[in-house]
């Protein structure tokens, strides 16, 4: 008989954002007259930058001509995009990353979920709490955890991120093999300094561990003392894989384009302790299970690095950061403690009550959707996350409603 992967049965009843969607749908069905303002899921609302649209159109036109039509492209991504990424995102910041160390994909969510396939079943995982759920759930699916108990999975080393440590977790006190880090952080919006990131790189080198570094929100960094990439840190090439996305930086949430960086020196080990380089393993996985991002989408992504594209990308991020600043201002007026929103599109707010209770109150009294912090882990309970991804008008309207509901 056919049997299932029973590790899926360990997963909690629903994915966080699916649960939110169900509650919002129920509210809208019962209150059809209320205009719901969504500041929950991190989905952008502004259109693609004009430079990307122009490149998209030109590439589509090329696909309509026999002479310029393209079929299957390289699974790793076209050279024109990989070279632009290496030059502008890394080498321009002093990070030694080459084009052939970049793998273009259809999303950082996919890559952070798929990368764990490369590592052994007994790999000891360290995951921050609160955390983007994909990191945790994909390892549950793979069978690297025990059962869910008291708000956490057995077998996972949780790295508490709290107000006391400024939402930057301390180094683990026990042996770990694979470490997930995300900065600027989703969900808290917190950032990490160069010195703090150096301690993680040094820890990984000393303990033969590997860091999975999610930098999907680096475009929002305005404090130039902060690192945009883990490869700005000495020694990181051997112990870190980095994930980037055009979803938030260029509005590609519905267009789908991202990339993963795997330096050629990046290493793991076989069961006998022998060194194995990760680059050829990820390349093999990529070629086997992925057929590449479409040519027009990659041309649109390349336009991000044009002179006009760079200006438009910054304007786009500044637009959302202006929203975040307004959220911060209003929550400060209401005397809430919070973090984020300065180098991140997310504001992490201590609500002083159960997260889902706060979520339901804002939905029912203000018609505003946030994200309950408890959905990101046990340390998130009592917090909510407000996203800056909406129009200025809607953010201002939402905060006015929240102010009225909480005053």
C-alpha positions in Angstrom: 0.0 0.0 0.0 1.1 3.6 -0.5 2.1 5.3 2.6 2.6 9.0 3.4 5.5 10.9 4.8 4.3 10.9 8.4 6.6 13.8 9.3 3.9 16.0 7.7 1.6 15.0 10.5 3.8 16.7 13.0 3.0 20.1 11.3 0.6 22.4 13.1 -2.9 22.5 11.7 -2.4 25.4 9.4 0.2 27.6 7.9 0.3 31.0 9.7 -0.8 33.1 6.7 -3.5 30.6 5.7 -5.0 31.0 9.2 -4.9 34.7 8.9 -6.6 34.6 5.5 -9.4 32.4 6.9 -10.1 34.8 9.8 -10.1 37.8 7.5 -12.4 36.1 5.0 -14.9 35.3 7.9 -14.8 38.9 9.1 -15.4 40.2 5.6 -18.3 37.8 5.1 -19.9 39.1 8.3 -19.0 42.7 7.7 -19.3 43.3 4.0 -19.5 47.1 4.5 -16.1 47.4 6.2 -13.1 48.2 4.1 -10.4 45.9 5.4 -6.8 47.3 5.3 -4.2 44.6 5.1 -0.9 45.3 6.9 -0.2 41.7 7.6 1.4 39.5 4.9 4.5 41.1 3.4 3.1 41.5 -0.1 4.0 44.7 -2.0 1.4 47.0 -3.4 3.4 49.3 -5.7 3.8 48.3 -9.4 7.1 47.1 -10.9 9.7 49.9 -11.6 9.4 51.5 -15.1 12.9 50.2 -16.0 11.8 46.6 -15.2 8.6 47.0 -17.2 10.5 48.4 -20.2 12.9 45.4 -20.1 10.1 43.0 -19.7 8.3 44.3 -22.8 11.4 44.2 -24.9 12.1 40.6 -23.8 8.6 39.6 -24.6 8.9 41.1 -28.0 12.1 39.1 -28.5 10.2 36.0 -27.8 7.8 36.8 -30.6 10.6 36.8 -33.3 12.2 33.6 -34.7 15.6 35.3 -34.6 15.5 36.2 -31.0 13.2 33.6 -29.5 14.6 31.6 -26.6 13.7 28.2 -25.3 15.1 26.5 -22.3 17.7 28.7 -20.6 20.5 27.7 -18.2 19.1 26.4 -15.0 21.5 28.5 -13.0 20.3 31.7 -14.7 21.4 33.7 -17.7 25.0 35.1 -17.6 23.8 38.6 -18.1 21.8 38.6 -14.8 24.4 36.6 -12.8 27.1 39.0 -13.8 25.0 42.0 -12.9 24.3 40.5 -9.5 27.9 39.7 -8.8 29.0 43.2 -9.8 26.4 45.4 -8.2 25.2 43.5 -5.2 28.5 42.1 -4.0 31.7 43.3 -5.6 30.6 46.9 -5.3 30.5 46.4 -1.5 33.8 44.6 -1.4 32.4 41.1 -1.2 34.3 38.6 -3.4 31.4 36.9 -5.1 31.6 35.7 -8.7 28.9 35.2 -11.3 29.2 31.4 -11.3 28.5 31.3 -7.6 25.0 32.7 -8.1 21.9 30.6 -8.8 18.8 32.4 -10.1 15.5 31.0 -8.9 11.8 31.8 -8.6 11.9 32.8 -5.0 13.9 32.9 -1.8 11.0 31.0 0.0 11.6 28.1 -2.4 15.4 28.2 -2.0 15.4 28.5 1.8 13.0 25.5 1.9 14.9 23.4 -0.7 18.5 24.0 0.5 18.0 21.6 3.5 17.8 18.7 1.0 21.6 18.8 0.7 22.2 18.0 4.4 22.2 14.8 6.4 19.2 13.6 8.3 20.9 13.9 11.6 21.9 17.5 11.0 21.4 19.6 14.2 19.4 22.7 13.3 19.5 26.1 15.1 16.6 28.3 14.3 15.7 31.8 15.8 12.5 32.3 17.6 10.5 34.2 16.4 11.2 33.0 12.9 9.9 32.9 9.3 7.9 29.7 9.4 9.4 28.2 6.2 12.8 27.5 7.8 11.2 25.4 10.5 8.4 23.7 8.7 10.6 22.4 5.9 12.9 20.7 8.4 9.8 19.2 10.1 8.7 17.8 6.7 12.2 16.4 6.2 12.1 14.5 9.5 14.8 16.4 11.4 12.6 17.2 14.4 10.6 15.4 17.0 7.0 16.1 17.9 5.5 19.5 18.6 5.4 20.0 22.4 4.8 23.1 24.5 5.0 25.4 21.5 8.2 24.0 20.1 9.5 21.0 18.1 11.7 18.5 19.9 15.2 18.2 18.4 15.5 21.8 17.3 17.9 24.3 19.0 15.8 27.5 19.4 17.7 30.8 19.5 15.6 33.1 21.6 15.3 36.6 20.1 13.8 38.9 22.7 13.7 42.5 23.8 16.5 41.8 26.2 19.0 40.9 23.4 17.6 43.4 20.9 16.1 40.6 18.9 19.6 39.4 17.9 20.0 35.9 19.3 23.0 34.8 21.3 25.3 32.1 20.1 24.1 28.5 20.9 25.5 26.9 24.0 25.3 23.4 22.5 26.5 21.8 19.3 24.7 22.7 16.1 25.4 22.1 12.5 23.0 24.3 10.4 22.1 27.8 11.5 19.4 30.0 10.1 19.8 33.8 10.3 17.7 36.5 8.7 18.7 40.2 8.8 17.1 42.7 8.4 14.8 40.3 10.3 11.5 38.9 9.2 9.4 39.1 11.4 11.0 41.6 13.9 12.6 44.1 11.6 15.7 44.0 13.8 19.2 44.4 12.3 22.6 42.9 13.0 25.9 44.8 13.3 29.2 43.8 11.5 30.7 42.8 14.9 27.7 40.7 15.8 27.7 38.9 12.4 31.4 38.3 12.7 30.8 36.4 15.9 28.4 34.1 14.1 30.9 33.5 11.2 33.6 32.8 13.7 31.4 30.4 15.6 30.5 28.5 12.3 34.2 28.2 11.4 35.2 27.0 14.8 32.4 24.4 15.0 32.3 23.2 11.4 28.8 24.6 11.1 27.0 26.3 8.2 25.0 29.5 8.2 22.0 30.0 5.9 21.7 33.8 5.7 18.4 35.3 4.4 19.1 38.8 3.2 15.8 39.3 1.4 15.3 42.7 3.0 18.7 44.3 2.6 17.4 46.9 0.2 15.8 48.7 3.1 19.0 49.2 5.0 19.8 52.9 5.4 22.4 52.7 8.1 25.6 52.3 6.2 27.4 50.9 9.3 25.2 47.7 8.8 26.3 44.9 6.5 24.1 44.2 3.5 25.6 40.8 2.9 27.2 38.1 5.1 30.1 38.1 2.6 31.2 41.5 3.8 32.4 39.6 6.8 35.8 38.0 6.7 35.7 34.2 6.6 32.1 33.9 5.5 32.7 32.3 2.1 33.6 29.0 3.7 30.6 28.9 6.1 27.7 30.7 4.6 25.0 30.5 1.9 23.1 33.7 1.2 19.5 34.2 -0.1 18.3 37.3 -1.9 15.0 38.2 -3.6 13.5 40.8 -5.9 10.1 40.4 -4.4 10.4 43.3 -1.9 13.2 45.3 -3.5 11.6 45.5 -7.0 8.0 44.4 -6.4 8.5 40.9 -8.0 6.1 39.1 -5.6 3.9 38.2 -8.5 6.7 38.0 -11.1 9.0 35.6 -9.2 12.7 36.0 -9.3 15.4 35.6 -6.6 18.8 34.1 -6.2 21.0 32.1 -3.9 24.8 32.5 -3.5 26.9 29.4 -2.8 30.6 30.3 -2.8 32.9 27.6 -4.1 34.8 27.4 -0.8 31.5 26.7 1.1 31.9 23.3 2.7 30.1 20.6 4.6 31.3 17.1 5.6 30.5 13.5 4.8 29.9 10.8 7.4 33.6 10.1 7.6 34.5 13.7 8.3 35.8 14.4 4.8 35.2 17.9 3.3 32.6 18.2 0.7 32.0 21.4 -1.2 28.3 22.6 -1.3 28.5 24.4 -4.7 28.5 21.3 -6.9 25.8 19.7 -4.7 23.4 22.7 -5.1 24.2 22.9 -8.8 23.2 19.2 -9.2 20.0 19.7 -7.2 19.2 22.9 -9.2 19.7 21.2 -12.5 17.7 18.2 -11.5 14.7 19.8 -10.0 14.5 23.3 -11.5 14.2 24.4 -15.2 15.1 28.0 -14.7 13.4 31.4 -14.5 11.8 32.7 -17.7 13.9 34.9 -20.0 11.6 38.0 -19.8 11.6 37.9 -16.0 15.4 37.7 -15.9 15.7 40.6 -18.3 13.3 42.6 -16.0 15.5 41.7 -13.0 18.7 42.8 -14.8 17.1 46.2 -15.3 17.2 46.6 -11.5 20.9 47.3 -11.9 20.6 49.9 -14.7 21.1 53.6 -13.8 17.3 54.3 -13.9 16.6 51.0 -12.2 18.8 51.8 -9.2 17.1 55.1 -8.7 13.6 53.6 -9.0 14.4 50.7 -6.6 15.6 53.1 -3.9 12.5 55.3 -4.4 10.3 52.2 -4.0 12.0 51.1 -0.8 11.9 54.7 0.5 8.2 54.8 -0.1 7.6 51.7 2.1 10.1 53.0 4.7 8.0 56.2 4.9 5.0 54.0 5.7 7.0 52.3 8.4 8.0 55.6 9.9 4.4 56.5 10.2 3.6 53.3 11.9 6.4 53.8 14.4 5.2 57.4 15.0 1.7 56.4 15.8 2.6 53.4 18.0 4.9 55.7 19.9 2.1 58.1 20.5 0.1 55.1 21.9 3.0 54.3 24.2 3.8 50.9 22.7 7.3 49.5 22.7 8.5 48.3 19.3 11.5 47.6 17.1 12.1 47.7 13.4 10.8 50.0 10.7 14.0 52.0 10.3 16.0 49.6 8.2 13.2 47.2 7.5 9.6 47.4 6.3 8.3 45.6 9.4 7.5 47.0 12.8 7.4 44.5 15.7 5.2 45.7 18.4 4.8 44.6 22.0 1.0 44.5 22.4 1.0 43.6 26.1 -1.5 40.8 25.5 -2.0 37.5 23.6 -1.0 38.0 20.0 -4.1 36.4 18.5 -6.3 38.4 20.9 -4.6 41.6 19.7 -5.0 40.5 16.0 -8.7 39.8 16.5 -9.2 43.1 18.3 -7.6 45.2 15.5 -9.5 43.2 12.8 -12.9 43.6 14.6 -12.6 47.1 15.9 -10.4 48.8 13.3 -10.7 46.6 10.2 -6.9 46.3 10.1 -5.0 43.1 9.5 -1.7 42.6 11.2 0.3 39.4 11.8 0.2 37.8 15.3 3.7 37.3 16.6 2.8 33.9 18.1 2.6 32.6 14.6 6.4 33.1 14.3 7.3 31.2 17.5 6.9 31.0 21.2 9.0 34.2 21.7 6.6 36.1 19.5 3.6 35.7 21.8 2.5 39.1 23.0 3.7 40.8 19.8 2.2 41.7 16.5 3.9 42.6 13.2 2.7 45.5 11.1 3.9 45.6 7.5 4.6 48.8 5.6 3.6 47.3 2.3 0.6 49.3 1.3 -0.2 52.8 0.0 0.5 55.9 2.1 -3.2 56.6 2.2 -4.1 53.1 3.5 -1.4 53.1 6.1 -2.4 56.5 7.4 -6.1 55.4 7.4 -5.2 52.2 9.2 -3.1 53.9 11.9 -5.9 56.4 12.5 -8.3 53.5 13.0 -5.9 51.7 15.3 -5.4 54.9 17.3 -9.1 55.3 17.7 -9.6 51.7 18.6 -6.9 51.7 21.3 -7.3 55.2 22.7 
